[in-house]
């Protein structure tokens, strides 16, 4: 499980990105790179990290389910993810 501070930092970055999204788009359209550089670093969407919604883990993230591979396996084994079944051949 990720530390709470990491998940809170990620939430703060998400807010900052959404706050400056329109302004960034406008500055990019005007090709005002000096203005872009004056924005906070966390305003860039590149700095966002995908995190597991259950555990906060960032590695081995499955975008379709927004879970890490470990949480996905646990939930799938318990039958909590609809449409996912164990495969055997």
C-alpha positions in Angstrom: 0.0 0.0 0.0 1.3 3.4 -0.9 1.9 6.0 1.7 -1.0 8.4 2.2 1.3 11.4 1.5 2.0 10.0 -2.1 -1.7 9.7 -2.9 -2.5 13.1 -1.4 0.3 14.6 -3.5 -1.2 13.0 -6.6 -4.6 14.4 -5.8 -3.1 17.9 -5.4 -1.3 17.6 -8.7 -4.6 16.6 -10.4 -6.3 19.7 -9.0 -3.4 21.9 -10.3 -3.5 20.4 -13.7 -7.3 20.9 -14.0 -7.0 24.5 -12.7 -4.4 25.6 -15.3 -5.7 23.4 -18.2 -7.4 26.3 -20.1 -4.6 28.7 -19.5 -2.0 26.2 -20.8 -4.1 25.5 -23.9 -4.4 29.2 -24.6 -0.7 29.9 -24.1 0.2 27.0 -26.3 -2.1 28.3 -29.1 -0.4 31.7 -28.8 3.0 30.0 -28.7 3.9 32.0 -25.6 6.5 29.7 -24.2 7.7 32.2 -21.7 4.2 32.4 -20.2 4.1 28.6 -20.1 7.4 28.4 -18.2 6.0 30.8 -15.6 3.2 28.4 -14.7 3.8 26.0 -11.8 5.6 22.7 -12.7 2.7 20.6 -11.4 0.4 22.3 -13.9 1.8 20.0 -16.6 -0.3 16.9 -17.2 3.0 15.0 -17.8 3.7 15.0 -14.1 0.5 13.0 -13.2 1.0 9.4 -12.3 -1.6 6.6 -12.7 -2.2 5.0 -9.3 -4.3 2.0 -8.3 -7.6 3.1 -6.9 -7.5 0.4 -4.2 -3.9 0.4 -3.0 -2.3 3.6 -4.5 0.5 1.5 -6.2 1.8 3.1 -9.4 3.7 0.2 -11.0 1.9 -2.5 -13.0 -1.1 -0.3 -13.4 -4.0 -1.6 -15.6 -5.7 1.4 -17.1 -8.9 -0.4 -18.1 -9.7 -1.3 -14.5 -7.7 1.5 -12.8 -6.1 -1.2 -10.5 -2.6 -2.6 -10.0 -2.0 -6.2 -11.1 -2.0 -7.3 -7.5 -5.4 -5.7 -6.6 -6.8 -6.9 -10.0 -5.9 -10.5 -9.2 -7.4 -10.3 -5.7 -10.6 -8.7 -6.9 -11.0 -11.1 -9.9 -10.4 -14.1 -7.7 -13.2 -12.9 -5.4 -15.5 -12.3 -8.3 -15.7 -8.5 -7.7 -14.9 -7.5 -11.3 -17.8 -8.3 -13.6 -17.0 -10.1 -16.8 -13.6 -11.3 -15.7 -13.2 -15.1 -15.3 -10.2 -17.3 -14.7 -8.9 -18.8 -17.9 -7.8 -22.4 -18.4 -7.1 -24.5 -21.5 
